[in-house]
């Protein structure tokens, strides 16, 4: 039996939430009631203004305002002007951090995952728990996880691009 994750799950540091999301199931309900389900196979943690890979590294802006708010809120942004990427805000209010949902078992890459689920800018700012369109479930599966450097943040400098804050499923259910 699966259980929906609640706000308490996300009210922890991104470095705790990111590996704990690996193996969970993200569910998106379409307008016709169809539920699309994908097991999360990869995440990345972004940890505050000091993290040069995090959008908050340049401070508070209109784009990053959600990162400073409540945990469990969806943060969606457009990458390269064409791909929607989805994060979930974690931690305490005023301490900007979040987790990028980077891939699913069948949908490799953050843009392929959001495209499959139909996630776009309209999801930005919505709560992931209690949401009727999208949520994350725990069915008890606990995969083995390996770490690796985050992807696509060369601009952050060697230290921040090489830190192993990407969490990847190493075993299948």
C-alpha positions as CSV (number, residue, x, y, z in Angstrom):
1,X,0.0,0.0,0.0
2,X,1.4,3.4,-1.0
3,X,1.3,6.5,1.3
4,X,1.3,10.1,0.0
5,X,4.3,12.1,1.3
6,X,3.3,15.1,3.4
7,X,4.9,18.4,4.2
8,X,6.8,17.0,7.1
9,X,8.8,14.8,4.7
10,X,10.1,17.8,2.9
11,X,10.7,20.0,6.0
12,X,14.2,18.5,6.3
13,X,17.6,19.4,4.7
14,X,17.8,18.9,1.0
15,X,20.7,16.5,1.6
16,X,18.3,14.2,3.6
17,X,15.3,14.6,1.3
18,X,17.2,14.0,-2.0
19,X,18.3,10.4,-1.3
20,X,15.0,9.6,0.4
21,X,13.1,10.6,-2.7
22,X,14.9,8.0,-4.8
23,X,12.6,5.0,-5.2
24,X,9.4,7.0,-4.4
25,X,6.7,7.2,-7.0
26,X,5.7,10.5,-8.5
27,X,2.0,10.6,-9.7
28,X,0.4,13.1,-12.0
29,X,-3.4,13.0,-12.5
30,X,-4.6,14.2,-15.9
31,X,-7.8,16.2,-16.4
32,X,-9.6,13.0,-17.6
33,X,-8.6,11.2,-14.3
34,X,-5.8,9.1,-15.8
35,X,-2.9,8.8,-13.3
36,X,0.6,8.7,-14.8
37,X,3.1,7.1,-12.4
38,X,6.9,7.0,-12.5
39,X,9.4,5.7,-9.9
40,X,12.0,8.4,-9.2
41,X,15.4,7.1,-10.0
42,X,17.6,10.2,-9.6
43,X,17.6,13.4,-7.7
44,X,19.9,16.4,-7.0
45,X,20.2,18.5,-3.9
46,X,20.7,22.3,-4.0
47,X,21.6,23.8,-0.7
48,X,21.2,27.6,-0.2
49,X,22.9,30.8,-1.2
50,X,26.4,29.5,-0.6
51,X,25.8,26.6,-3.1
52,X,26.9,28.2,-6.4
53,X,24.8,25.6,-8.3
54,X,21.6,26.7,-6.6
55,X,19.4,29.4,-8.1
56,X,19.5,31.2,-4.8
57,X,23.3,31.7,-5.0
58,X,22.5,35.1,-6.6
59,X,20.2,36.0,-3.8
60,X,16.5,36.6,-3.7
61,X,14.8,37.4,-7.0
62,X,11.3,37.0,-8.5
63,X,12.4,33.7,-9.9
64,X,13.9,32.3,-6.7
65,X,11.3,33.7,-4.2
66,X,9.7,30.3,-3.8
67,X,13.0,28.8,-2.6
68,X,12.8,31.0,0.5
69,X,9.2,29.9,1.3
70,X,7.5,26.8,2.6
71,X,8.8,23.3,2.1
72,X,6.8,20.9,0.0
73,X,6.2,23.6,-2.7
74,X,6.8,22.8,-6.3
75,X,9.5,25.0,-8.0
76,X,9.3,24.7,-11.8
77,X,11.5,26.6,-14.1
78,X,12.2,26.7,-17.9
79,X,15.7,25.5,-18.8
80,X,17.2,26.6,-22.1
81,X,13.9,28.3,-23.0
82,X,12.3,25.0,-23.8
83,X,12.4,22.4,-21.0
84,X,10.4,22.5,-17.8
85,X,12.4,21.2,-14.8
86,X,10.7,20.3,-11.4
87,X,12.1,20.8,-7.9
88,X,10.5,20.5,-4.5
89,X,11.4,23.1,-1.9
90,X,12.9,21.5,1.3
91,X,14.1,22.7,4.7
92,X,13.1,25.6,6.8
93,X,11.5,28.9,5.6
94,X,14.1,31.6,4.6
95,X,16.8,28.9,4.0
96,X,16.6,28.4,0.3
97,X,17.1,24.8,-0.8
98,X,15.4,22.2,-2.9
99,X,15.6,18.9,-4.7
100,X,15.6,18.5,-8.5
101,X,13.7,15.4,-9.5
102,X,16.2,14.4,-12.2
103,X,14.9,11.1,-13.7
104,X,12.5,8.2,-13.5
105,X,13.1,4.6,-14.0
106,X,11.5,4.8,-17.5
107,X,12.1,8.6,-18.2
108,X,15.8,9.4,-18.1
109,X,16.4,13.1,-17.7
110,X,14.5,15.9,-15.9
111,X,12.9,17.3,-19.1
112,X,11.7,13.9,-20.4
113,X,10.2,13.2,-16.9
114,X,8.3,16.5,-16.8
115,X,7.2,16.2,-20.4
116,X,5.8,12.7,-19.7
117,X,4.0,13.9,-16.6
118,X,2.7,17.1,-18.3
119,X,4.4,19.3,-15.8
120,X,4.8,22.9,-16.9
121,X,4.9,26.4,-15.4
122,X,1.4,26.1,-14.1
123,X,2.7,23.7,-11.4
124,X,5.0,26.4,-10.0
125,X,4.1,27.3,-6.5
126,X,1.7,24.4,-5.8
127,X,2.0,22.2,-2.8
128,X,3.0,18.7,-3.6
129,X,1.1,17.2,-0.7
130,X,-2.7,17.4,-0.9
131,X,-2.4,18.4,-4.5
132,X,-5.0,16.8,-6.8
133,X,-2.8,17.1,-9.8
134,X,0.6,15.8,-8.6
135,X,2.0,14.1,-5.5
136,X,4.7,11.6,-4.4
137,X,4.0,8.2,-2.9
138,X,6.0,5.8,-0.8
139,X,5.3,2.2,-1.4
140,X,8.0,0.9,0.9
141,X,10.7,0.2,-1.8
142,X,14.2,1.1,-0.5
143,X,16.7,1.0,-3.3
144,X,20.5,0.9,-3.1
145,X,21.7,4.4,-3.9
146,X,25.0,5.7,-5.3
147,X,26.2,9.3,-5.5
148,X,27.7,11.3,-8.3
149,X,28.4,15.0,-9.2
150,X,25.5,17.1,-10.2
151,X,24.9,17.6,-14.0
152,X,24.8,20.8,-16.0
153,X,26.3,23.3,-13.5
154,X,29.8,23.9,-14.9
155,X,29.2,27.6,-14.2
156,X,29.3,26.9,-10.5
157,X,33.0,26.2,-10.4
158,X,34.9,23.0,-9.7
159,X,34.0,22.6,-6.1
160,X,30.3,22.9,-6.5
161,X,30.0,21.0,-9.8
162,X,32.1,18.1,-8.5
163,X,30.4,17.7,-5.1
164,X,28.4,14.4,-5.1
165,X,24.9,15.7,-4.4
166,X,23.3,13.6,-7.1
167,X,21.6,10.5,-5.8
168,X,21.0,7.6,-8.3
169,X,19.0,4.4,-7.8
170,X,21.3,1.4,-8.1
171,X,18.7,-1.3,-7.7
172,X,15.3,-1.9,-9.3
173,X,12.1,-2.9,-7.5
